[in-house]
């Protein structure tokens, strides 16, 4: 009878924790989003919107996968100009891996050409730099055990400073050879100067070996329950928010840290969540889906064995960090609700917002910006304001 009693005690403890987490979040006001501006994707023939960047004069930069890739809209919604054609020449790009604003100057990083470019709002090319130090970069100190391949700028600051995200090959991630994929401080041309945040991480890549060790091949996929840290960099690059979901233990909380580009700690806070345990049924289901996606149902058991299984479903799926220090956390909700928990600059929960299910948040500067997709998957750019509960 002891095992049964132990399970019952664990279930009761989980129930109590869930009640406390729910109570903590239920005391936070529930707000809604009210649409107030729209750029219709059908009228503008938009295909894929990668980001929205509001400018100080009210204009809006929209990054797309079209050719040209950048569109500039006036505050009225009228298209003013388009630029950044596809190619390898000056003012062109092949594959944009990251982009952002340095004040009202657009910067783009082309990971194929390894080139960082700066543009005025009218599309004029101001400067381009070859990212000569983009990779490889290596740090094999015992504390980090990092063997990494490339460094991509994710924020560009004044004074020849950038924040870079280090990435590793999927095989190194899946094998456990990489235990950290930190953020680093770097120059505009990609020379890494220091490590900012050596956060540990769980396995991000799922790997299954097909065949023998010499002649076989490896298949890769995403870990469905990856609970490695989630990062969010403010658009001005002055704040980096980090959500650590690996230290929850028996307590349903996540640790939120905010640091400066130099690595100085600006904030530490904990946020409660409602725990949803990862069950064997979930693991079996995701393994079946992955094996089917690879058209290899015979590998279902191998996929299941390679799947990382934390105690809880990762509670935070995304984080958007604002210039004013507020943080928007996209929380996991079992029914698929797109729920955002908004933290104050002091790390206190201030409100929850249930966004439309077809809405993807992109920016919280000068409004709440993002993309809505219609039934034909056509994206429209929408700006919302935060309204009271029940507003439409």
KELUMNU-298207 format. One line per 5 residues: number of its first residue (from 1); their letters; for each residue x, y, z of C-alpha. Coordinates in pm, whole numbers, plus 50000, padded with zeros to 5 digits. Each point is the difference from the previous one (the first is absolute). Layout:
N
NUM> A> X,Y,Z; ...
END
This chain:
392
1> XXXXX> 50000,50000,50000; 50298,50235,50045; 50041,50082,49626; 49629,50086,49976; 50024,50227,50303
6> XXXXX> 50308,50168,49852; 49822,50067,49671; 49697,50134,50183; 50220,50230,50210; 50177,50129,49687
11> XXXXX> 49665,50061,49829; 49873,50192,50302; 50318,50209,50008; 49969,50077,49628; 49637,50099,50054
16> XXXXX> 50096,50240,50279; 50276,50153,49787; 49761,50043,49708; 49747,50173,50225; 50267,50239,50131
21> XXXXX> 50121,50080,49647; 49646,50058,49878; 49926,50222,50297; 50311,50207,49930; 49906,50057,49636
26> XXXXX> 49626,50043,50061; 50076,50311,50209; 50154,50164,49691; 49754,50203,49787; 49895,49835,49673
31> XXXXX> 50011,50246,49711; 49923,49979,49629; 50145,50132,49675; 49801,50248,49791; 50097,50033,49631
36> XXXXX> 50053,50362,49888; 50213,49979,49684; 50036,49743,49720; 50206,49949,49687; 49796,49752,49797
41> XXXXX> 50213,49713,49876; 49777,49923,49704; 50003,50357,49873; 50375,50033,50055; 50074,49649,49868
46> XXXXX> 50197,49899,50309; 50128,49643,50019; 50220,49966,50309; 50054,50275,50257; 50315,49951,50208
51> XXXXX> 49974,50309,50219; 49856,50345,50062; 50214,50294,50112; 49816,50322,50095; 50203,50320,49946
56> XXXXX> 50001,50311,50218; 49815,50210,49739; 49707,49756,49983; 50112,49818,49686; 50027,49621,50004
61> XXXXX> 50269,49773,49853; 49868,49656,49902; 50252,49723,49934; 49868,49743,49752; 50119,49705,49796
66> XXXXX> 49894,50178,49682; 50225,50178,49750; 50078,50275,50102; 50000,49883,50360; 49935,50327,50186
71> XXXXX> 49686,50213,49976; 49953,50338,50163; 49645,50109,50086; 49882,50342,50113; 49790,50030,50316
76> XXXXX> 49697,50024,49766; 50078,49651,49866; 50117,50125,49659; 50303,49828,49851; 50289,50249,49975
81> XXXXX> 50285,49791,49861; 50149,49654,49961; 50368,49900,50008; 50252,49721,50065; 49975,49792,49686
86> XXXXX> 50122,49642,49988; 50356,49962,49876; 50363,50034,50104; 50069,50358,49892; 50010,50316,50214
91> XXXXX> 49668,50055,50177; 49886,49647,49919; 49968,49680,50204; 49957,49627,49950; 49886,49873,50340
96> XXXXX> 49924,50234,50291; 50069,49824,50329; 49940,50294,50233; 49904,50365,49983; 49908,50292,50222
101> XXXXX> 50027,50371,50063; 50287,50216,50120; 49791,50304,50083; 49817,50043,49663; 50271,49830,49794
106> XXXXX> 49914,49650,49877; 50273,49739,50032; 49987,49659,49834; 50224,49697,50026; 50030,49768,49700
111> XXXXX> 50121,49661,50125; 50077,49877,49647; 50213,50300,49902; 50111,50051,50364; 49933,50369,49960
116> XXXXX> 49866,50263,50239; 49831,50292,49821; 49849,50330,50116; 49715,50182,49819; 49829,50336,50041
121> XXXXX> 49616,49988,50025; 49977,50106,49633; 50200,49691,49897; 50334,50170,49943; 50294,49770,50078
126> XXXXX> 50211,50166,50269; 50266,49737,50067; 50086,49632,49960; 50252,49792,50192; 50121,49651,49926
131> XXXXX> 49941,49791,50310; 50349,49850,49998; 49982,49865,50354; 49664,49826,49962; 50144,49656,50060
136> XXXXX> 50125,49765,50107; 50023,50095,50367; 50100,49764,50276; 50001,50000,50378; 50079,49664,50156
141> XXXXX> 50036,50112,50361; 49870,49725,50233; 49722,50221,50137; 49845,50052,49659; 50124,49716,49776
146> XXXXX> 49914,50203,49692; 50108,49896,49654; 49818,50231,49766; 49983,50073,49632; 49856,50346,49934
151> XXXXX> 49920,50327,50174; 49705,50202,49870; 49938,50362,50105; 49655,50035,50155; 50030,50362,50118
156> XXXXX> 50220,50285,49875; 50095,50286,50231; 50188,50324,49948; 50378,50010,50035; 50083,49691,49791
161> XXXXX> 49829,49765,50248; 49762,49715,49926; 49840,49716,50194; 50047,49661,49840; 49829,49664,50039
166> XXXXX> 50226,49699,49967; 49867,49691,49826; 50125,49646,49963; 49947,49716,49759; 49697,49781,50072
171> XXXXX> 50219,49696,50058; 50201,50179,50271; 49677,50111,50168; 49835,49658,49989; 50309,49813,50120
176> XXXXX> 50040,50222,50304; 50343,50127,49892; 49851,50350,50019; 49868,50092,50342; 49973,50372,49945
181> XXXXX> 49918,50230,49710; 50073,50337,50154; 49950,50357,49894; 50320,50190,49934; 50116,50357,49958
186> XXXXX> 50160,50063,49662; 50107,50270,49755; 49801,50088,49691; 50230,49788,49785; 49939,49698,50222
191> XXXXX> 50306,49984,50225; 49889,49853,50334; 50135,50193,50298; 49832,49838,50299; 49729,49759,50109
196> XXXXX> 49691,50175,50140; 49788,49713,50123; 50116,49636,50030; 49654,49857,50069; 49985,49620,50008
201> XXXXX> 49759,49833,49764; 49820,49675,49950; 50031,49813,49671; 49843,50207,49721; 50042,49751,49718
206> XXXXX> 49856,49651,49964; 50223,49752,49817; 49937,49642,49888; 50269,49788,49837; 49886,49793,49701
211> XXXXX> 50232,49713,49910; 50340,49911,50144; 50250,50243,50149; 50217,50019,49685; 49755,50000,49712
216> XXXXX> 49684,50116,50167; 49839,50342,49989; 49859,50226,50267; 49649,50144,49999; 49938,50320,50194
221> XXXXX> 49694,50170,50142; 49893,50237,50276; 49962,49883,50356; 49624,50035,50064; 50046,50074,50372
226> XXXXX> 50316,50209,49989; 50022,50204,50319; 50328,50176,49932; 50016,50373,50081; 49790,50242,49794
231> XXXXX> 50156,50334,49908; 49854,50336,49901; 50204,50308,49906; 49839,50343,50007; 49991,50183,49667
236> XXXXX> 50252,50257,50123; 50233,49717,50108; 50036,50132,50354; 49819,49721,50183; 50023,49623,49966
241> XXXXX> 49727,49798,50173; 50063,49633,50077; 49746,49746,50120; 50153,49693,50164; 49760,49704,50024
246> XXXXX> 50256,49741,50109; 50012,50087,50371; 49631,49959,50087; 50051,49673,50187; 49685,49926,50199
251> XXXXX> 49888,50364,50005; 49806,50126,49693; 50201,50317,49943; 50227,50132,49726; 50297,50225,50062
256> XXXXX> 50011,50325,49805; 50324,50196,49972; 50062,50327,49820; 50357,50098,49915; 50177,50282,49819
261> XXXXX> 50214,49959,49685; 50302,49988,50232; 49851,49713,50198; 49906,50204,50308; 49690,49866,50177
266> XXXXX> 49715,50252,49990; 49724,49780,50143; 49930,49661,50151; 49645,49875,50051; 49796,49680,50023
271> XXXXX> 49670,49944,49826; 49751,49724,50095; 49836,49783,49738; 49739,49728,49989; 50193,49672,49956
276> XXXXX> 49893,49759,49728; 50192,49671,50043; 50162,49834,49697; 49832,49660,49978; 50099,49677,49827
281> XXXXX> 49701,50046,49772; 50134,50339,49890; 50345,49853,49936; 49854,49713,49796; 49785,50241,49797
286> XXXXX> 50282,50241,49915; 50228,49710,49903; 49734,49869,49765; 49956,50344,49839; 50377,50047,49952
291> XXXXX> 50049,49654,49851; 49709,50062,49761; 50147,50338,49899; 50321,49820,49906; 49795,49735,49814
296> XXXXX> 50163,49742,50227; 49731,49852,50227; 50243,49716,50073; 50212,50248,50200; 49726,50093,50245
301> XXXXX> 50162,49810,50287; 50342,50158,49929; 49846,50346,49990; 49826,49934,50330; 50330,49897,50159
306> XXXXX> 50173,50316,49873; 49727,50238,50118; 50093,50225,50290; 49739,49975,50278; 49994,50272,50267
311> XXXXX> 49757,49972,50289; 49769,50275,49870; 49909,50131,49656; 50218,50312,49958; 49771,50279,50131
316> XXXXX> 50156,50292,49807; 50009,49975,49622; 50125,50348,49908; 50107,50324,50160; 49982,50351,49853
321> XXXXX> 50212,50257,50181; 49898,50367,49979; 50225,50305,50005; 49830,50124,50319; 50090,49681,50190
326> XXXXX> 49663,49824,49983; 50003,49637,49889; 49731,49805,49817; 50003,49623,50066; 49802,49770,49771
331> XXXXX> 49869,49735,50239; 49904,49644,49913; 49626,49941,50026; 49871,49645,49930; 49707,50116,49784
336> XXXXX> 50228,50201,49769; 49906,50346,50130; 50270,50256,49909; 50039,50137,50349; 50258,50266,50080
341> XXXXX> 50106,50079,50354; 50137,50355,50025; 50266,50073,50263; 50084,50348,50125; 50360,50132,49983
346> XXXXX> 50025,49877,50362; 49900,49647,49896; 49648,50003,50147; 49706,49856,49801; 49776,50291,49896
351> XXXXX> 49749,49846,49759; 49917,49706,49778; 49889,50044,49641; 49830,49733,49788; 50090,50085,49641
356> XXXXX> 49806,49874,49697; 50108,49649,49902; 50105,50119,49654; 50219,50281,50140; 50379,49986,50033
361> XXXXX> 50151,50274,50218; 50306,50176,49855; 50053,50332,50179; 49868,50186,50304; 50156,50336,49913
366> XXXXX> 49756,50286,49925; 49710,49756,50013; 49958,49623,49986; 50106,49890,49651; 49973,49666,49832
371> XXXXX> 49860,49791,49720; 49657,49845,49958; 49947,49720,49749; 49671,49938,49824; 49853,49664,49898
376> XXXXX> 50223,49999,49689; 50310,50065,50216; 50044,50352,49860; 50165,50228,50259; 49875,50348,50088
381> XXXXX> 50193,50240,50221; 49792,50120,50296; 50057,50248,50281; 49802,49953,50319; 49952,50201,50313
386> XXXXX> 49947,49842,50339; 49634,50023,50096; 49800,49906,50309; 49878,49647,50057; 49725,49906,49756
391> XX> 50074,50282,49750; 50007,49922,49628
END
